[in-house]
Every structure is written in C-alpha cells, then in structure tokens.
C-alpha cells in the first residue's frame, strides 16, 4: 500500500530529528550529555550529508522495526514479521537499526564482542556492500539511529537502580562505536571524560 515513487528524503527533516534528539538529551540529562555533544553530532551529520548523492536520497520501502525480535529462524527458513510500522525512507535505515541491535549484543553475556562484530560484518556483506560503513549514507543513518537509541528508554533492569550511571555507560558505548566507525572524532570521549567533575 506504500507509494512506489515520491519526493526524495528530506535531509533537513532528518537533521532536525537528530538535532532535536541530542538537544533533548542535553536539556533533560545535562549531567551526562553536553552542548558539545549536540554540536559534534550535528557537525558530523553535516559533513556526511554534504557528501550524499541524489541516489542516496531516493526513498525505499522499509520495515522500520527490523530487529532480532522480528526475525524468526527455523532451520534454514528465515521469516520477518511485524510490518505495522512499514514506511519509506533512507536505504540503509533497516540495516542500521539491526546493526545497532547487534552492537548491543557486544555488552551482554551471551555473545563475545568479536562474534557480534562478525555478525555486523556478515550483515554488510550479505547486503552486498561490505564497505558500507565508510559511506556517507551509513554515517548519516547511524547518527539518526543512535540518537533515537540514546533518547529511548531501553534500559536493562539493573539500570533502574542507577539510571544516571546506566545512561553514562550507554553514552560512552555509543560514542565509542561512532568513533570506531570514524563518524565522530576519536578524541571527543576522552575530552568529555576529562571535563566531568
């Protein structure tokens, strides 16, 4: 039922989304996030957006909630369920949503970080673009997805006892992932740690 054609994705709207999420974190969680965090994310977004092509802005059909809970595996058969949020948007959006879910596995007890990392590489290889993590569209998309993740309340049970500590940990892990992917300046997290009283 989704339109097959339409106007390109509005990067102004995507940028506003990222900026609003980050500014909201600073406004409500100023003991964890700084104004410099907001500036850094928006600057990184602008750098990547300036390198996008018109093909990158073409809308594609998305699942829009592509995560492990919506992927059923039975022997060699894989089924994706729950298309209730289906919409159109940036080409890498579904893949990046799943990429971030796999990133969170690195910090659990069921997967070694190296196994989760290999899953992420396999995801990109399976998509047919093993070097997509270097693409401007990947960087724009991961900033959008990560800003939603940081501002969402997806805390483990223990985090309810120490919400500020849990959010600090979530922030640190997210920033390190973005630094590892060369989306953010690798020096930013260390500078932020030094500034903290």
Secondary structure, 3 states (H helix, E strand, C coil): CCCCCCCCCCHHHHHHHHHHHHHHHHHHCCCCCCHHHHHHHHHHHHHHHCCCCCHHHCCEEECCCCCHHHEEEECCEEEECCCCCCEEECCCHHHHHHHHHHHHHCCCCCCCHHHHHHHHHHHHHHHCCCCHHHCHHHHHHHHHHHHHHHHCCCCCHHHHCCHHHHHHHHHHHHHHHHHHCCCCCCCHHHHHHHHCC
